[in-house]
Amino acid sequence: MLIDVDAAPAGGRTARRTSRFWAPRPEAVNRLEAALDSDVVLLRGPAGVGKTSLLRQFASLLESDSERGVQFIDGALTPPETLPRIVEAFAVGPRSHILLIDDYVEGRGISADQVLRLLRADGDLRVVVATRQPTGLESPLIALEFDIQMVPACDVLMTREEVASVLTVNGVESTEIAVDELAALTHGWPALVQLACARLRLESLPLRTRDEAAAAASFASTAFLRDMEERFPLPVTDDVRLLAVAPYVTESLADAIGVDSTTGATRDLLDQLQSAGFVWPSTTRVTLAEPVRERWLDDITARQPALVSAARLRLLEHLVSRGEPLLAAQLAADAQQWTTLASVLRTSGPEIWARNTDGFRRSLEQLRSSASVSPVVVEALLALDPDTATSPDTPSLVASALSRLPEAKSSAEAGVEALIIRVSLLRAAGRFALASEASGMLAEALRRATDVDAETAAEGWYQVAMTFLAMGRLRDASVAMSLSARTAPSASQVRARGALAVIALLEGDVRTARAIVEASCSENWEASPWGEGLRLASAWVLLEAGEAADARAQFDDLPATAGARELWPFAAAVHISSLLLSGAASDALGLLRTWKARARSTPLSHYQSTQLLMTQAKVLIALRQAREALTLLDGPHTLSPVTAPAVALSQLYAGKAHDAFVLSVKWGLHHEPSPRGALESLVVSVVADVRLNGTASHRAAVQRAEALSIRHDLWSPWSAVAPEDRALVVKALSPSSREHIEARASFFVSSVSVPRLTKRELVVLSELTPTSTIADIARALVVSPNTVKTQLQSLYRKLEVSDRSSAIRAAHAWGLIESDPDA
């Protein structure tokens, strides 16, 4: 019940009439009611957000509640001497007390200390405070004694249903589309909604279309802002309107964008804005009310676009330097400054991801969907965006971006950052010779530069290292990547460490790779896009340790995202090896095709494609198709330390043990390959020697192979020994080496041969789809339906399936067809 409302002097706000056209706001009132579980409820916001009307509606709601006594006062006009009368009025009323204080201003009328004394004296008292400014009531020290609750801005604004109810109360004919538009354009601002509806009612206008809603909202915002500006004590100049460029305002931010308050200090200007109700206030910063910000920004942008652009750039630089890159990214996206957004994401992406992963993804989505093709934008998307990394349109996108780059000499003159973008895009376009040339320029520029910051230098060395890696120059890649890791910030350092571990594993130095993984396993960035290389290395180390099933599970979860784009060929190789070693050899060819499809967005270098070719050959050998593997390797790939072990292995299991022995000895001992290449060749030579000479085989190759395995903790090449050769090979090893090898599975343990189909069966298989009928296939092949039935029965038997969908999936897994099994 209302108690002695007139005990306090009635100010202009408390004495204001309540129009019968002011619609009820049940949702906001109910939220205010729920907040009364706290001792103090702060209803804080700028002018026009409906604080006074909300308090009045709340008081009217409680008027019929005989269990609670309510007093409504104007905080700025009620003198402290009135407080005893308020307390007396509560004392003679119901036991539960609610004090509603409208227009509370710290330093005028009732103070925070006096409100706190009332709370201490009356345990049944609850206080609701409506204010435009920060108060002393939200002090952390006060929060230790009393439960203080802030009603957020979203709970004060009108819902779409409440906007519709205002139109109904005002008798305005409306449509659903127009109501939606009016709610969006007025931002749910009660004052704007009321102004728009009042105009429509007074002029007997309907609200049927979006254009009519836009006109009503424009009138309301213009009238509302003009009224506020007329009562503002300072002149509203373009310098003041520049505040609309920023999402919130502090003294340092206002100074950064060049705001001049024209009179006094910026602090005074912010105080005036709060007093006049232009902003959402807080204890540390103020935020322009959205209708004000929108109108001011449109106004100054139309008249002085250059001033706005300059202020926005200064603002973004300020935000990034002050550790708020997410906000800088949001502002750049709002202003459609896509090159700036790309730069912010490229340099500050880790911090944005760490603070707000969803915000990071939204920024990338905006950049991908809206930005024009420019080298900076495309390079940022290639580095950070999974969809761009896997899109089939990426090659044309990269080519378009490259066409806008200056020549290499001009890029070198433009500085290190221009060269970084050039190297990255050339590699993404598959122009590896040009990328190597630009990479050399970049390395030279990094060595000479004295004014390059550490982060840029780290990115430069990373691009140099990835170019070396694409060309198969692993040792040069390791040196450059170490330089990148030395100066990189934390997220980029994890990315560099992951690449270093992958390079060590490619070389065969498992011991070093394991040390890198173990030293980085506690990094928070491991789960980020910058940690994908580390996750790949972690799974690979598991595979090298003989834990094929666990490694396969990790590889299955490894996403096709941007951070590991250039490591995909190597991820494919070891992922497929994990299938061979975990007893799923029959799925390996299908998985290889999936990886190849994944890598189509980025052309492969000769070294990377060779890695995939060697992997395919290894799968065929494991499936007892060594002759097909040997035919595969007879193509354009010449003998090298990379290809020689696979060629020798193919010869070995194709029945050419002597040729395999000669080739493996030649490349394993005399061409100084990496430890992995040397050991793979030596293993073939050992098996071939055992096959040719039995127990009289030479021990030198065995001893050298054992030494390499022990030195680098590298035992996976021994998995290439087939079961029929394993007993004799293991017998030639020392006991400790024997334990390591016997603990690891062989590629051949559970493999079976690829089903051998006749030419007619392959033809029928090529016509088989989930929807094709036997008659359709018969017509296409010009044969009888009975012939097709016979061929299908033979197909099902050889593929060990019972229906056509399963047959298509099985044929895809065996590499017998190229179509998508889920199509």
C-alpha positions, 0 to 999 in steps of 0.5 A, spaced: 500 500 500 502 507 498 504 510 505 504 518 505 507 519 498 506 527 499 510 527 505 516 529 501 516 535 497 513 533 490 518 535 484 516 536 477 518 528 476 514 526 481 508 530 480 508 529 472 501 526 470 501 519 467 498 519 461 492 514 459 496 512 453 502 510 456 502 502 456 503 498 461 510 494 462 508 488 465 515 484 464 519 490 466 515 491 472 515 483 474 523 483 473 523 489 478 519 485 483 524 479 482 529 484 484 526 486 490 530 480 494 536 484 494 536 490 499 538 495 494 536 495 487 539 500 482 535 502 476 540 506 472 540 509 465 539 515 461 533 520 460 528 517 456 529 510 458 523 510 462 525 509 469 520 514 472 514 511 469 517 504 471 517 506 478 510 509 478 507 503 475 511 499 480 508 503 485 501 502 482 502 495 482 504 495 490 498 499 492 493 494 493 498 489 496 496 490 504 503 486 506 508 492 503 508 499 505 511 503 499 513 510 499 515 514 492 520 520 493 524 525 488 531 523 490 534 530 488 528 534 491 527 531 498 531 534 503 534 530 509 530 533 514 524 529 511 527 522 512 524 522 520 517 523 517 518 517 512 521 513 517 515 515 521 510 513 516 513 506 515 512 505 522 505 506 522 504 502 516 505 494 514 511 491 516 515 490 509 517 497 507 519 499 500 522 506 498 522 508 491 527 514 490 526 517 483 532 521 480 537 520 485 543 524 484 549 523 488 550 530 492 543 533 492 538 531 496 538 524 500 545 522 500 548 514 499 550 515 507 543 516 509 540 511 505 544 506 508 542 509 515 535 507 513 537 500 511 541 499 517 535 501 522 530 498 518 531 490 517 525 490 513 526 495 508 528 495 501 530 501 496 529 502 489 533 507 486 532 510 479 538 514 477 542 517 471 549 517 474 553 512 478 552 512 485 556 511 492 551 505 493 555 500 488 561 501 492 564 494 493 565 496 501 557 497 501 556 490 497 560 487 503 554 489 508 548 489 503 546 486 497 546 490 491 543 489 485 543 492 478 537 492 473 541 491 466 539 495 460 536 490 456 531 489 462 529 496 462 528 497 454 521 495 451 520 488 448 517 488 441 510 486 445 510 492 449 511 496 443 505 493 440 501 494 446 503 502 446 500 502 439 494 498 441 493 503 447 494 509 442 489 506 437 494 506 432 492 501 426 499 497 425 501 490 422 506 485 424 512 487 419 511 495 421 511 493 429 517 489 428 521 495 424 519 500 429 521 496 435 528 495 431 529 502 429 527 505 436 531 500 440 526 499 445 527 506 447 520 507 451 521 515 450 522 514 442 516 509 442 511 514 446 513 519 441 512 515 435 505 513 437 503 520 439 505 522 433 501 517 429 495 518 434 495 525 433 495 525 426 491 519 425 496 515 421 496 508 420 503 504 421 502 498 416 509 498 412 516 499 414 517 505 410 512 508 415 515 505 421 522 508 419 518 515 418 515 515 425 522 512 428 526 518 425 521 523 427 521 520 434 529 520 435 529 527 431 524 530 436 527 527 442 534 528 441 533 536 439 529 536 446 535 533 450 540 538 446 536 544 447 537 543 455 544 541 454 548 546 458 554 546 453 554 547 445 553 540 441 559 541 436 562 536 431 567 535 436 562 533 441 558 529 436 565 525 435 563 521 441 558 517 437 564 514 434 566 510 440 562 505 443 563 508 450 567 514 453 572 515 458 577 521 458 583 517 455 578 515 449 575 521 448 582 525 448 585 519 443 579 520 438 580 528 438 574 530 442 574 537 444 569 539 450 570 547 448 569 549 455 573 545 461 576 539 461 573 532 458 571 530 465 567 536 465 564 534 459 562 527 461 559 529 467 555 534 463 553 528 459 551 524 465 547 529 468 543 531 462 541 523 461 545 522 454 549 516 456 548 509 460 553 511 466 557 506 470 563 507 475 568 507 470 566 509 463 559 512 460 556 509 454 552 514 449 544 512 449 543 508 442 538 513 439 543 519 441 549 515 438 546 513 432 543 520 430 550 524 432 554 519 428 549 519 422 549 527 422 557 528 423 558 522 418 554 526 413 557 533 414 565 531 415 566 524 413 574 525 413 573 527 420 570 521 422 574 516 419 581 519 422 577 519 429 575 512 428 583 510 426 585 513 432 580 510 436 582 503 433 589 504 435 588 506 442 583 500 443 588 495 441 594 499 444 590 499 451 588 491 450 581 491 447 582 488 440 575 485 441 572 492 441 576 494 436 574 489 431 567 490 432 568 497 431 572 496 425 566 491 422 561 496 424 564 501 420 566 496 414 573 497 415 575 490 412 582 491 412 583 494 419 579 488 421 583 484 418 589 487 421 586 487 428 585 479 427 591 478 424 595 481 430 591 481 436 587 474 434 589 470 440 587 475 445 580 476 442 579 468 441 581 468 449 576 473 451 571 471 447 571 465 442 564 467 439 566 474 438 572 472 434 568 467 430 563 472 428 568 477 426 571 472 421 564 470 419 563 478 417 570 479 414 569 472 410 562 474 408 562 482 407 570 484 405 572 485 398 578 481 396 584 485 398 591 482 400 591 483 407 584 480 408 585 474 404 591 473 408 588 474 414 582 469 412 587 464 410 591 464 417 585 464 421 578 462 418 577 454 417 571 456 412 576 459 407 581 454 408 577 449 406 573 452 401 574 450 393 573 457 391 580 459 395 585 458 389 581 463 385 580 468 391 588 467 393 589 469 385 585 475 385 589 477 391 595 476 388 594 480 382 593 486 387 600 485 390 606 489 387 612 486 384 617 483 389 622 488 388 616 493 390 614 489 396 621 489 398 621 496 398 615 497 402 617 493 408 617 487 412 610 486 413 608 487 405 613 481 404 610 477 409 603 477 406 606 476 399 610 470 401 604 467 405 599 468 398 604 465 393 605 459 397 597 459 398 597 459 390 601 454 389 607 458 386 612 455 390 618 458 386 616 465 387 614 464 394 622 461 395 624 467 392 620 472 396 622 468 402 629 469 401 628 477 400 624 476 407 629 473 410 634 478 408 630 484 410 629 481 417 636 480 418 638 487 416 632 490 419 633 494 426 626 497 427 622 491 426 618 489 432 618 482 435 611 480 433 612 482 426 619 479 426 616 472 429 611 472 423 616 473 418 620 468 420 614 463 421 613 464 413 620 463 411 620 457 415 613 454 412 616 456 405 622 451 407 618 446 409 613 446 403 620 445 399 622 439 403 628 443 406 627 441 413 633 443 417 632 450 414 625 450 416 627 448 423 632 454 424 627 459 421 622 456 426 626 456 432 627 464 430 620 465 430 619 461 436 624 465 440 621 472 439 613 470 438 608 472 443 605 466 447 599 464 442 604 464 436 610 461 440 605 455 441 604 455 433 611 455 432 613 450 437 607 445 434 611 446 427 618 445 430 615 438 433 612 436 426 619 438 423 622 434 428 618 428 427 618 428 419 626 428 420 625 422 425 627 425 431 622 423 436 625 424 442 626 432 440 618 432 438 616 429 445 620 434 449 617 439 445 610 436 446 611 435 453 613 442 455 607 445 451 602 440 454 600 445 459 599 451 454 592 454 454 593 456 447 593 448 445 586 448 444 586 454 440 587 455 432 594 456 434 595 450 437 593 445 432 600 444 429 601 442 437 595 437 437 598 434 430 605 433 433 602 430 440 598 425 436 604 423 432 608 422 438 603 417 441 603 413 434 611 413 434 610 410 441 606 405 439 599 407 441 596 407 435 588 407 437 589 413 442 593 416 436 587 415 431 582 417 436 586 424 436 587 424 429 579 423 428 578 429 432 583 434 428 579 439 425 580 441 418 582 448 420 586 454 418 591 454 423 594 447 421 592 448 413 600 447 411 601 441 415 595 437 412 599 433 407 603 430 413 597 430 418 594 425 412 600 421 412 600 419 419 593 419 420 593 414 415 598 410 418 594 410 425 589 406 421 594 401 418 597 400 425 590 400 429 587 394 425 583 398 420 587 398 413 581 397 409 579 404 411 585 407 409 584 409 402 577 412 403 581 416 408 586 418 404 581 421 399 578 425 404 584 428 406 586 429 398 579 433 398 580 437 404 587 439 401 584 442 394 583 449 397 591 449 397 595 447 392 601 442 394 608 443 393 612 437 390 615 435 397 608 435 400 604 431 394 610 426 394 608 425 402 601 423 400 604 419 394 608 415 399 602 414 403 598 411 398 604 407 396 604 404 403 597 403 404 597 399 397 603 395 400 599 394 407 593 391 403 598 386 399 598 390 393 605 391 392 605 391 384 600 396 384 604 401 389 610 400 384 607 402 378 604 408 382 611 410 384 614 409 376 611 416 375 614 423 375 617 422 382 624 421 381 628 417 386 630 421 392 631 420 400 623 421 400 621 416 395 627 411 395 624 407 402 617 407 399 620 404 392 625 399 395 619 397 400 614 396 394 620 392 390 621 388 396 614 385 397 613 385 389 618 379 389 624 383 387 628 382 394 635 383 390 633 390 387 630 392 394 636 390 397 641 394 392 636 400 392 635 401 400 643 400 401 644 405 396 639 410 399 640 408 406 647 409 407 650 413 401 645 419 400 645 422 407 638 422 408 634 424 414 634 419 420 627 417 418 629 416 411 635 412 413 632 408 418 626 406 413 631 404 407 635 400 412 629 396 415 628 394 407 635 392 407 635 388 413 628 384 411 631 383 404 638 381 406 634 376 411 630 374 405 636 373 400 641 370 405 637 367 411 641 367 418 647 368 414 645 375 413 650 381 414 649 384 421 652 391 419 645 394 417 642 391 423 646 395 428 646 401 424 638 401 424 638 399 431 643 405 433 638 410 429 632 407 433 635 408 439 638 415 438 632 418 436 627 413 439 624 412 432 621 405 432 615 406 427 619 404 421 620 397 423 612 396 422 613 395 415 616 388 416 611 383 414 609 378 419 612 372 415 619 376 415 618 378 423 621 372 426 627 372 423 628 380 423 627 380 430 632 374 431 637 378 429 636 384 433 638 385 440 634 384 446 632 391 448 630 393 441 626 386 440 622 388 446 621 395 442 619 392 436 615 386 438 610 391 442 608 395 436 603 392 431 605 391 423 602 394 418 600 387 415 597 385 422 590 385 420 590 387 412 586 384 407 587 384 400 583 389 396 577 386 393 579 384 386 573 385 381 572 384 374 572 389 368 564 388 368 563 388 375 567 395 375 562 397 370 556 395 374 559 398 380 560 405 376 553 405 375 551 404 382 547 409 386 542 409 392 537 411 387 538 407 381 534 401 379 537 394 376 533 396 370 536 403 369 543 400 370 541 395 365 539 400 360 545 404 361 550 398 360 545 395 354 545 388 358 539 384 360 537 385 368 539 378 369 546 380 367 546 386 372 543 382 378 548 376 377 554 382 377 551 385 383 551 378 387 558 377 385 559 384 387 556 384 394 559 377 395 566 380 394 565 386 398 562 382 404 556 387 404 548 385 403 545 392 400 547 397 395 548 403 400 553 398 403 556 396 397 557 404 395 561 405 402 565 399 401 567 400 394 569 408 396 573 405 402 577 401 398 578 406 393 574 402 387 570 408 386 571 416 386 564 418 388 562 421 394 559 415 398 554 419 402 551 423 396 
